[in-house]
Amino acid sequence: MELKDFVEKFAEQFDDTDASEIKAETVFKELEEWSSLIALGVIGMVDEEYDITLKGEDIRNSITVEDLFNAVKAKA
């Protein structure tokens, strides 16, 4: 599991946000497009790609995309 791949897959959850705007240090909740629907998409992506169950709490406790990656990695 690599951070670069995770960031790319995370960015794919957004329709209107340019993927180049999303980096490991991005504070994802500040993205204009961020919503509970995208959060569900991220949870689904993590389940599908990494076979890991991410919870809403994991998202709430994460600030940057890298924080979220580390939460996923900790469950691996």
C-alpha positions as CSV (number, residue, x, y, z in Angstrom):
1,M,0.0,0.0,0.0
2,E,1.6,3.3,-1.1
3,L,0.6,6.8,-0.3
4,K,0.8,7.9,-3.9
5,D,-1.7,5.3,-5.0
6,F,-4.0,6.1,-2.1
7,V,-4.0,9.8,-3.0
8,E,-4.8,9.0,-6.7
9,K,-7.7,6.7,-5.7
10,F,-8.9,9.3,-3.1
11,A,-8.9,12.0,-5.9
12,E,-11.0,9.7,-8.2
13,Q,-13.9,10.1,-5.7
14,F,-14.3,13.8,-6.8
15,D,-16.1,14.8,-10.0
16,D,-15.5,18.5,-10.0
17,T,-12.2,18.9,-8.2
18,D,-9.0,18.6,-10.3
19,A,-7.0,15.6,-9.2
20,S,-3.8,17.7,-9.2
21,E,-5.3,19.8,-6.3
22,I,-5.4,16.7,-4.1
23,K,-2.1,15.8,-2.4
24,A,-1.0,13.9,0.7
25,E,-1.0,17.2,2.7
26,T,-4.4,18.4,1.4
27,V,-6.9,19.2,4.2
28,F,-9.7,17.3,2.4
29,K,-12.6,18.6,4.5
30,E,-11.8,22.1,3.2
31,L,-12.2,21.0,-0.4
32,E,-15.3,22.7,-1.8
33,E,-16.7,19.5,-3.2
34,W,-16.2,17.5,0.1
35,S,-19.5,16.0,1.3
36,S,-20.9,13.1,3.2
37,L,-21.6,11.4,-0.2
38,I,-17.9,11.7,-1.1
39,A,-17.0,10.3,2.4
40,L,-19.2,7.3,1.6
41,G,-17.4,6.9,-1.7
42,V,-14.0,7.0,0.0
43,I,-15.2,4.3,2.5
44,G,-16.4,2.2,-0.4
45,M,-13.1,2.7,-2.3
46,V,-11.0,1.7,0.8
47,D,-13.2,-1.4,1.2
48,E,-12.9,-2.4,-2.5
49,E,-9.2,-1.6,-3.0
50,Y,-7.7,-2.5,0.3
51,D,-10.4,-4.8,1.9
52,I,-10.4,-2.6,5.0
53,T,-13.5,-1.3,6.7
54,L,-13.1,2.5,7.3
55,K,-15.5,4.1,9.7
56,G,-16.9,7.6,9.8
57,E,-14.9,8.1,13.0
58,D,-11.7,7.4,11.0
59,I,-12.6,10.2,8.6
60,R,-13.6,12.6,11.4
61,N,-10.3,12.0,13.1
62,S,-8.3,12.6,9.9
63,I,-7.3,16.1,8.7
64,T,-5.2,15.4,5.7
65,V,-5.4,12.8,3.0
66,E,-2.2,11.3,4.5
67,D,-3.8,11.1,8.0
68,L,-6.6,9.0,6.3
69,F,-4.0,6.9,4.6
70,N,-2.3,6.2,7.9
71,A,-5.6,5.3,9.5
72,V,-6.2,2.7,6.6
73,K,-2.6,1.5,6.9
74,A,-3.0,1.0,10.7
75,K,-5.9,-1.4,10.0
76,A,-4.1,-3.4,7.4
